[in-house]
Amino acid sequence: MADEEQFQNAVKGLIDSPGGVLLSDISVYLKSRIKLLVGLFIIAVATGFSLTKSVIKWLIEPERLPLDVNIIVTSPIEFILLQFQISVSFGIVIIGLFLLIEALRKGVNNDAIRLRLAELELKPPKFSLAFITTIGFTILFALAGLLYSWEFLTPMILQYLTEDAQTAGLSTEWRLSGYVGFIVNLALACVIGFQSPVITLLILRLGVVTRSQISQFRKHIWFTAFVLGAFLSPPDPLSLFLVAMPVVILFEFAMLIDSIFNISKT
């Protein structure tokens, strides 16, 4: 009972915190820019769709497939549906990047956040050094996630799944949508997950939440990382673990950096 009351008080503290008010401001912003966001999404999807055929052709080249694996198409519309799925994923990524840039450049309208920026002797970010540095680290961690996925996760998991099926005496013929979707989902999961240190340090520095508030919810953050890993990664335990653990490790690394350099208030 005491734990439940403590949890409720912590949740109430988060809602009343600058971060809670900021979420309300974000909701208002999204409603006011819905037409722009829809237009940008449509353009991104159309652009992505025009590139998907080349990407899929590159992914199914024999040197990128495990030994004795054949890619098959099982329905007339499978290929075009796969193109649409990839282009929609590309559109979602573009919208996410746009919202991040908007938030960093001119999205700080909350009084409590502005007060925190004043304490740090910073101006609301436009194209300042802090803005450029944050975008730079965002891109760097996104590339690190992509590299982690392509060079380590994808070949290891595909080889494991192939050998597991072949040792059971099964022929390894993979559906085109399953194979490409597996790779794309794994890459997106890693790109998103590797943003955890940037997001953690940013919200700590701006005072959206305090270090003590994050520490109260540490186990919930760990659990959320595994839930998101299960949602974003392919549906097998190995992928889940290998996607979620880097997120947890990078989050704890960000907390350690904050502790060493005293970036936030406690």
N, C-alpha and C positions, 0 to 999 in steps of 0.2 A: 504493500500500500504506500509506504514511504517512497519507494522507488518510482511508483506511478506518479505520485504528486511531484516528485523532483523532476521527472521527465516532462510533465505538463508545464511546470514553471519554466523549464529550459526552452520549451517550444514557444511559450508566451513571450519569453525574453527575446527570442529570435524574431517573432512577428513584430514586436515593438521596436526592434533595433533598426539602425539605419539600413541594414540589408533588407529587412522586411518591408520597410517603406519604399526602398528602391525597387523591389519586385512589383509593388503597386504602380510605381512610375513606369516601369517597363511595360506593364499591361496596357497602360494608357497610350504609350508610344506606339506599340504594335497596332492598336486599333486605329491610330491616326495615320499610319503609313501602310495600311493593308494593301492599297492599290499598287503602290510602288513595289512592295515585296512580291505580290502576285506577278506583276509584270517582269520583274527581275528573274523570278523563278521560271517563268515560261521561256524567256530568252535563254537562260542557262540550260534548260532541258532540251530546247531545240538545238543549241550548240553542241551539247553533249551527245545527242542522238546522231549528229552528223559524223562524230568521231568514233562511235562505239564499234562500228564494223572493223576498223583498222585495229582497235585495241583487242577485240576478240580474236581476230586472225593472228595477232602477235602472241596471244596467250596460248593458243592451241598448236603452236609450232612444235614438232616432235622433240626438240631439245629441251623443252620446258615441261614435258610430261614424264612421269615415272615410267620405268621399263614395263613393256607389255600392257600399256593402258591405251584404250581406244576411246575417242570422243564420238558420241552418237547424238542425233537429233530424233526425238520420239514423236514429235507432232509438227504439222505444217507451220504453226504460228509460234513455235518455241523460240526461234531465233529473233523474231521481231519483238516478242515480249521481253526477251532478255535485254535487247537494246534499250527498250523503254525503261526497264528496271534500273539499268546502269545510269541512264541519262537523268532519271528522277533522283537517284542518289547523288549525282553530280550537282543537280540543282539545289538539293538540301545543303550540301557542303558550301556552295556559293552563298546561299542565304545566311548560313551560320557565320561565314567570314565577314559578310557585309554588316551583320548586326554587331559583331565584335568590334569592327573598325568604327562603326557609328557610336558605339558605347564609349570607346576610348577617345574618340575625337571630340564629340560634343554631347555625349549622353549623360553627363554628370549634372543633373538638375536638382538633385536632392540636397536640402540645406545641410543635413548632417554630414554628407559626403563632402560638400564644399568646405565645411568647417574643418574637416580632417585634412583636406588638401591645403587649407590655409596654415594649419599647424605644421604641415610638412614643407611649407613655403613653396608650394607648387600651384600653378594655375590649372584650371580645368583643361585637360589635354586637348590640343588641336593637333598640330603637326610638330609637337615638341620632341625633344630628345627622348623623354620618357615614353612617349607614344611610339616613336620609331623603334626604340629598344624593345618594347613589349611586342610589337608586330614582328620584329626580327626573331625574338625567341619563340614566338608562336609558330612561325614558319620553320625554324630550326627543329623544334620538337615534333612538328608534323612530319618533316622529312625523316627524322630519327624513327618515328613510329612506322613510316612507310618502309624504311630500310629494315627495321626489325621484322616487319611482317614478311617482306619479300625474300630477304636473305636467310632468315632463320625459321620463322614459324611455318610459312607456306611449304617449303620443301620438306621440312621435318615431318609435319603432320600428314602431308600427302603421301610421303614414303611409308609412314607408319600405317596409314589406312590401306594403302595398296598391299603391303606385305601381309597385313592381317587378313585381308580378303583372299589373297593368293594362297596362303598357308592353309586356308580352309577349303581349298580346291575350287574356288570361285573364279570365273573369268572377270577381268576388270574392264568393263565397258561403262563409262560415265556419261550421264546426260550432259549436254552442253551447258544448260542452264544451271545444273548442280555444280559443275566444275568451276565455271566462271563466277557464279554467284558466291561460291565458297571463298574464292580469292578476293573478290571485291569486298565482301562483308568483313573478312579478316583484316584487310588493309584499312577500311574505314574505322573499324573498332580500334585499331592501334593508333591511327592518326588522332582520333578523338580522345582516347585514353591517355595519350602522351601529353595532352594539354593540362593535365592535373597540376603540375608544379607551377605553371604560369598562372592558372586561375587561382590557386591557393595563395600564392604570394601577392597577387594583385588585390584580392579581396581583403587580405590582412593589411596590406599597406594603406589601402583606402579606408580602412576601418569599417567595412561593410559588416563584418563580424570580428570579434576579438579572438585571440589565441585561446583563451580559456573556454569560450563558447565552442570553438571547433574541437577542443580537447574533450569536452563533455559528450560530443557526438562522434568521437573517433570510431567506436565499434560500429555505429550506424553507417559511417562513411565507408568503412571496410566492407560491410554487408552490401551497401549500394554498389560498390565497385564490382562485386561478384554478380549482383543482379544484372547490372548493365553489361557485364562481360557475357552473361548467359543470353541476354537479349541481342547483343551486337555480334557475337562470335558464332561460328557454326555450332550445331547442336551436339557437341561431344565434350566430355569432361576435360580432356587434355587441352582443347582449344580454350575452354572457359578459364582454366587455371592459368594458362600461358598469356591470356589477354588481361585478366584481372590483376595478376601479381605485379606486373610492371606499374600499373596504375597506383596500387597501394604503396609500392616502394618509392615511386616518384613523389607521391603525396607526403610520405614520411620524410623524404629528403627535403622537400620544401619546408616542412615544419622545423627540421633541423637547421636549415639555412636561416629561417626566421628567428630561431632561438639564438643562433650565434651572432647574427648581425642586428638583432633587436629591431626588425623591420616594423613590427606592429606593436600596439599597446596590448598589455595583458589585462 
